[in-house]
Structures are given as structure tokens and as C-alpha cells.
């Protein structure tokens, strides 16, 4: 008996979901495609570094891959600044990307360190 088009689509979708669930490379490529849809194409060197897992957070240096890398961008212009880990990206966001607040935070930590915490 011939399969209908909807049955074939359903079976293909099930097979794709299973590959996605089992294969980390499939998931990494899907994540990268999502990033490209959101922010545009990446230079080949950045894409390759993410896929190979050799990329690092530009603030703390922790290793990054397609799943862990967060594309940091200016909220005013949308220009991509680089890749960060989730913690560093969240930290910048909590400081509302304001250099003055980050400098004040560093000065606070230095002062506390000199006082012996």
C-alpha cells in the first residue's frame, strides 16, 4: 500500500527528532543555525571554533561550544561583540552594559580586598 505524503512527513519528522535527541553534533548544528537566523552569518573561523569546541569566553576564558556560547551584542546597535559564557553574559546584562557600573564594581571589589574582605 502506498504511503500518503502526510505519513511520510510524519515518519521523517520522527526520525529527525530521534537523531536530534541522540546526536550532539546534530544538536550543535541546529543551535548554530538558530544563532545564524537570529544574528547573521559567522566568520568561518568562529563557526569552526564553536563546532570543534575550541572557542573560549572572551572575558573568563572558559571553553565554549555551540550549546554554551552566548553571542554578546550591543543592545543599542545590535552589533555582535563576541562570544561569552552564560555567567559572563548574564553579568554584563545585570550591569546593563554600562561601563561606569562595571568600573564602580571593580573599584568596590579592590577596596574590599584591601580591607581584608
N, CA, C and O of each residue as an XYZ file, in Angstrom:
468
protein
N       0.844     -1.172      0.000
C       0.000      0.000      0.000
C       0.896      1.244      0.000
O       1.883      1.294      0.734
N       0.565      2.226     -0.802
C       1.345      3.459     -0.912
C       1.092      4.342      0.301
O      -0.022      4.424      0.819
N       2.163      5.001      0.738
C       2.027      5.916      1.875
C       1.572      7.274      1.388
O       1.925      7.721      0.297
N       0.783      7.917      2.224
C       0.388      9.280      1.886
C       1.546     10.219      2.207
O       2.465      9.873      2.949
N       1.478     11.397      1.636
C       2.538     12.386      1.869
C       2.612     12.758      3.346
O       3.708     12.931      3.879
N       1.477     12.883      4.013
C       1.481     13.254      5.433
C       2.098     12.151      6.291
O       2.749     12.449      7.293
N       1.908     10.881      5.920
C       2.526      9.784      6.662
C       4.052      9.816      6.512
O       4.781      9.600      7.480
N       4.524     10.084      5.296
C       5.981     10.178      5.072
C       6.575     11.338      5.864
O       7.629     11.197      6.484
N       5.900     12.479      5.842
C       6.391     13.647      6.592
C       6.458     13.334      8.082
O       7.421     13.688      8.762
N       5.429     12.671      8.573
C       5.389     12.336      9.990
C       6.529     11.395     10.361
O       7.178     11.586     11.390
N       6.781     10.373      9.526
C       7.862      9.423      9.796
C       9.219     10.117      9.719
O      10.093      9.853     10.544
N       9.406     11.002      8.736
C      10.661     11.751      8.619
C      10.874     12.649      9.824
O      11.992     12.761     10.327
N       9.806     13.291     10.292
C       9.915     14.167     11.460
C      10.305     13.357     12.696
O      11.127     13.794     13.501
N       9.710     12.177     12.836
C      10.056     11.315     13.973
C      11.531     10.904     13.919
O      12.218     10.912     14.940
N      12.011     10.549     12.733
C      13.412     10.149     12.570
C      14.333     11.317     12.885
O      15.369     11.133     13.522
N      13.968     12.512     12.447
C      14.790     13.693     12.728
C      14.833     13.966     14.235
O      15.901     14.241     14.783
N      13.693     13.894     14.897
C      13.663     14.115     16.351
C      14.556     13.106     17.069
O      15.248     13.457     18.025
N      14.541     11.874     16.618
C      15.369     10.833     17.237
C      16.860     11.129     17.024
O      17.653     10.988     17.954
N      17.249     11.538     15.802
C      18.655     11.911     15.542
C      19.052     13.093     16.416
O      20.147     13.114     16.977
N      18.161     14.076     16.533
C      18.436     15.266     17.345
C      18.649     14.864     18.805
O      19.551     15.371     19.470
N      17.818     13.958     19.291
C      17.907     13.533     20.690
C      19.203     12.780     20.960
O      19.804     12.952     22.021
N      19.641     11.953     20.023
C      20.790     11.079     20.254
C      22.143     11.673     19.882
O      23.159     11.299     20.469
N      22.177     12.590     18.921
C      23.454     13.024     18.349
C      23.809     14.455     18.758
O      23.128     15.391     18.340
N      24.856     14.651     19.564
C      25.223     16.006     19.999
C      25.659     16.902     18.832
O      25.493     18.120     18.902
N      26.210     16.325     17.771
C      26.624     17.121     16.611
C      25.395     17.693     15.912
O      25.401     18.853     15.500
N      24.350     16.895     15.775
C      23.098     17.374     15.173
C      22.539     18.525     16.004
O      22.088     19.531     15.456
N      22.570     18.375     17.333
C      22.064     19.448     18.209
C      22.928     20.697     18.090
O      22.399     21.808     18.055
N      24.247     20.537     18.028
C      25.150     21.691     17.919
C      24.907     22.441     16.621
O      24.870     23.671     16.607
N      24.741     21.695     15.518
C      24.490     22.355     14.228
C      23.147     23.075     14.240
O      23.025     24.161     13.673
N      22.140     22.487     14.876
C      20.828     23.143     14.964
C      20.934     24.426     15.781
O      20.321     25.438     15.439
N      21.710     24.383     16.859
C      21.909     25.573     17.682
C      22.616     26.674     16.893
O      22.259     27.849     16.982
N      23.621     26.273     16.122
C      24.353     27.238     15.307
C      23.445     27.850     14.242
O      23.513     29.052     13.984
N      22.599     27.029     13.625
C      21.652     27.545     12.630
C      20.700     28.549     13.258
O      20.371     29.561     12.639
N      20.253     28.280     14.484
C      19.375     29.216     15.199
C      20.096     30.546     15.432
O      19.519     31.613     15.224
N      21.349     30.480     15.859
C      22.144     31.697     16.063
C      22.256     32.496     14.766
O      22.118     33.720     14.774
N      22.505     31.809     13.657
C      22.649     32.488     12.367
C      21.344     33.161     11.985
O      21.344     34.288     11.490
N      20.221     32.468     12.216
C      18.921     33.091     11.914
C      18.720     34.356     12.739
O      18.167     35.339     12.246
N      19.166     34.334     13.987
C      18.957     35.476     14.875
C      19.919     36.625     14.588
O      19.511     37.786     14.604
N      21.191     36.320     14.325
C      22.206     37.362     14.288
C      22.990     37.464     12.986
O      23.813     38.369     12.851
N      22.769     36.576     12.027
C      23.523     36.614     10.782
C      24.663     35.617     10.784
O      24.936     34.953     11.784
N      25.321     35.529      9.638
C      26.391     34.535      9.470
C      27.610     34.875     10.313
O      27.887     36.034     10.620
N      28.324     33.817     10.672
C      29.561     33.956     11.436
C      30.750     33.829     10.497
O      30.658     33.158      9.469
N      31.867     34.467     10.839
C      33.096     34.176     10.101
C      33.422     32.691     10.252
O      33.128     32.090     11.286
N      34.024     32.108      9.233
C      34.321     30.671      9.234
C      35.144     30.261     10.452
O      34.911     29.197     11.025
N      36.101     31.091     10.852
C      36.961     30.722     11.983
C      36.148     30.617     13.276
O      36.391     29.721     14.084
N      35.182     31.526     13.482
C      34.338     31.475     14.683
C      33.431     30.250     14.640
O      33.289     29.540     15.636
N      32.826     30.007     13.499
C      31.937     28.856     13.343
C      32.700     27.564     13.617
O      32.231     26.699     14.357
N      33.890     27.441     13.008
C      34.694     26.232     13.190
C      35.111     26.053     14.646
O      35.073     24.940     15.171
N      35.506     27.138     15.296
C      35.913     27.063     16.704
C      34.751     26.596     17.572
O      34.948     25.800     18.490
N      33.540     27.083     17.293
C      32.380     26.663     18.072
C      32.059     25.190     17.832
O      31.794     24.445     18.775
N      32.083     24.782     16.580
C      31.758     23.390     16.259
C      32.791     22.418     16.821
O      32.440     21.313     17.235
N      34.059     22.817     16.839
C      35.119     21.947     17.353
C      35.254     22.036     18.869
O      35.931     21.212     19.483
N      34.609     23.038     19.476
C      34.718     23.212     20.920
C      36.012     23.868     21.348
O      36.435     23.699     22.492
N      36.661     24.622     20.448
C      37.918     25.282     20.795
C      37.732     26.769     21.093
O      38.707     27.464     21.380
N      36.508     27.262     21.030
C      36.240     28.672     21.338
C      36.304     28.881     22.852
O      36.084     27.954     23.631
N      36.610     30.118     23.251
C      36.683     30.449     24.676
C      35.916     31.733     24.944
O      35.804     32.595     24.072
N      35.383     31.855     26.173
C      34.723     33.085     26.607
C      35.747     34.215     26.551
O      36.875     34.062     27.019
N      35.356     35.335     25.984
C      36.292     36.447     25.823
C      36.561     37.200     27.121
O      37.426     38.076     27.161
N      35.831     36.868     28.178
C      36.080     37.510     29.473
C      36.839     36.570     30.406
O      37.898     36.935     30.918
N      36.316     35.372     30.635
C      36.931     34.485     31.634
C      37.743     33.340     31.043
O      38.484     32.675     31.766
N      37.615     33.097     29.735
C      38.412     32.073     29.077
C      37.884     30.654     29.176
O      38.560     29.725     28.734
N      36.700     30.450     29.742
C      36.144     29.098     29.834
C      35.868     28.570     28.419
O      35.450     29.335     27.550
N      36.100     27.265     28.178
C      35.835     26.707     26.848
C      34.355     26.794     26.478
O      33.481     26.612     27.325
N      34.088     27.075     25.209
C      32.716     27.205     24.705
C      32.484     26.261     23.542
O      33.424     25.870     22.851
N      31.240     25.902     23.332
C      30.834     25.183     22.133
C      29.510     25.779     21.660
O      29.062     26.790     22.201
N      28.885     25.172     20.665
C      27.642     25.731     20.110
C      26.538     25.848     21.145
O      25.717     26.762     21.077
N      26.511     24.932     22.100
C      25.446     24.978     23.107
C      25.729     25.991     24.203
O      24.799     26.612     24.718
N      26.994     26.172     24.572
C      27.310     27.009     25.731
C      27.651     28.445     25.363
O      27.610     29.322     26.227
N      27.983     28.706     24.116
C      28.381     30.060     23.710
C      27.171     30.982     23.635
O      26.135     30.620     23.076
N      27.310     32.159     24.196
C      26.288     33.203     24.091
C      26.877     34.328     23.256
O      27.958     34.838     23.551
N      26.169     34.699     22.236
C      26.658     35.757     21.353
C      26.339     37.095     22.016
O      25.175     37.480     22.133
N      27.378     37.792     22.443
C      27.209     39.090     23.087
C      27.038     40.151     22.014
O      27.772     40.177     21.026
N      26.064     41.024     22.218
C      25.827     42.087     21.242
C      25.404     43.355     21.962
O      24.887     43.315     23.078
N      25.633     44.480     21.301
C      25.214     45.776     21.822
C      23.699     45.880     21.675
O      23.159     45.680     20.587
N      23.030     46.187     22.756
C      21.569     46.256     22.712
C      21.070     47.498     21.986
O      19.917     47.544     21.557
N      21.918     48.495     21.847
C      21.516     49.707     21.115
C      21.685     49.532     19.614
O      20.801     49.903     18.841
N      22.815     48.970     19.196
C      23.124     48.882     17.761
C      22.897     47.491     17.180
O      22.736     47.344     15.968
N      22.884     46.461     18.045
C      22.748     45.091     17.577
C      24.051     44.481     17.077
O      24.068     43.329     16.645
N      25.145     45.243     17.131
C      26.438     44.760     16.651
C      26.971     43.677     17.589
O      26.999     43.854     18.806
N      27.390     42.560     17.008
C      27.941     41.454     17.798
C      29.342     41.824     18.262
O      30.178     42.262     17.472
N      29.588     41.639     19.576
C      30.895     41.959     20.145
C      31.766     40.728     20.301
O      32.991     40.836     20.253
N      31.169     39.568     20.486
C      31.940     38.343     20.648
C      31.118     37.282     21.334
O      29.905     37.419     21.492
N      31.801     36.200     21.748
C      31.141     35.091     22.428
C      31.547     35.050     23.879
O      32.719     35.216     24.216
N      30.561     34.825     24.745
C      30.781     34.763     26.181
C      30.128     33.511     26.734
O      29.247     32.922     26.106
N      30.574     33.108     27.928
C      29.869     32.035     28.634
C      28.596     32.634     29.229
O      28.426     33.852     29.257
N      27.718     31.777     29.696
C      26.446     32.239     30.229
C      26.638     33.176     31.424
O      25.947     34.189     31.536
N      27.576     32.840     32.317
C      27.786     33.664     33.515
C      28.263     35.068     33.162
O      27.737     36.050     33.685
N      29.253     35.169     32.283
C      29.779     36.486     31.906
C      28.734     37.288     31.130
O      28.611     38.498     31.317
N      27.990     36.615     30.268
C      26.939     37.293     29.511
C      25.860     37.827     30.451
O      25.395     38.956     30.297
N      25.466     37.006     31.426
C      24.461     37.442     32.404
C      24.993     38.603     33.241
O      24.266     39.554     33.529
N      26.273     38.518     33.630
C      26.870     39.595     34.417
C      26.825     40.926     33.695
O      26.450     41.943     34.278
N      27.205     40.923     32.424
C      27.135     42.171     31.658
C      25.701     42.678     31.589
O      25.442     43.875     31.708
N      24.774     41.744     31.395
C      23.362     42.134     31.330
C      22.870     42.737     32.629
O      22.113     43.708     32.621
N      23.298     42.163     33.750
C      22.885     42.696     35.050
C      23.450     44.096     35.305
O      22.854     44.895     36.027
N      24.594     44.376     34.709
C      25.172     45.719     34.810
C      24.679     46.622     33.681
O      25.178     47.731     33.490
N      23.694     46.126     32.939
C      23.040     46.880     31.867
C      24.039     47.421     30.844
O      23.821     48.485     30.263
N      25.146     46.680     30.624
C      26.173     47.053     29.650
C      26.739     48.455     29.897
O      27.233     49.098     28.972
N      26.666     48.926     31.149
C      27.158     50.269     31.479
C      28.570     50.171     32.049
O      28.785     49.625     33.131
N      29.517     50.707     31.304
C      30.928     50.665     31.695
C      31.128     51.303     33.064
O      31.915     50.808     33.871
N      30.427     52.390     33.329
C      30.584     53.092     34.608
C      30.226     52.184     35.788
O      30.911     52.196     36.811
N      29.160     51.402     35.647
C      28.769     50.487     36.717
C      29.798     49.375     36.894
O      30.094     48.976     38.020
N      30.342     48.877     35.793
C      31.362     47.833     35.883
C      32.630     48.357     36.550
O      33.240     47.661     37.361
N      33.024     49.575     36.213
C      34.202     50.188     36.848
C      33.948     50.375     38.338
O      34.825     50.094     39.154
N      32.767     50.843     38.698
C      32.420     51.025     40.107
C      32.456     49.686     40.846
O      32.894     49.627     41.995
N      31.999     48.609     40.197
C      32.020     47.285     40.813
C      33.456     46.816     41.037
O      33.768     46.254     42.087
N      34.328     47.041     40.060
C      35.745     46.665     40.199
C      36.381     47.453     41.335
O      37.109     46.889     42.152
N      36.113     48.755     41.390
C      36.670     49.583     42.467
C      36.182     49.106     43.833
O      36.951     49.083     44.794
N      34.937     48.733     43.918
C      34.366     48.212     45.152
C      35.086     46.938     45.587
O      35.445     46.790     46.755
N      35.299     46.010     44.633
C      35.980     44.760     44.961
C      37.424     44.990     45.373
O      37.915     44.334     46.291
N      38.117     45.918     44.704
C      39.507     46.236     45.067
C      39.557     46.822     46.470
O      40.416     46.454     47.271
N      38.647     47.726     46.764
C      38.598     48.348     48.097
C      38.337     47.288     49.167
O      38.985     47.287     50.214
N      37.397     46.395     48.908
C      37.078     45.344     49.882
C      38.264     44.395     50.077
O      38.531     43.938     51.188
N      38.967     44.108     48.985
C      40.125     43.215     49.066
C      41.241     43.844     49.905
O      41.898     43.159     50.689
N      41.449     45.153     49.734
C      42.484     45.840     50.506
C      42.144     45.875     51.990
O      43.033     45.885     52.841
N      40.841     45.894     52.292
C      40.405     45.922     53.692
C      40.371     44.521     54.301
O      40.010     44.350     55.466
N      40.747     43.526     53.505
C      40.782     42.151     54.002
C      39.440     41.451     53.959
O      39.187     40.512     54.713
N      38.562     41.933     53.044
C      37.229     41.316     52.896
C      36.551     41.296     54.221
O      35.421     40.822     54.329
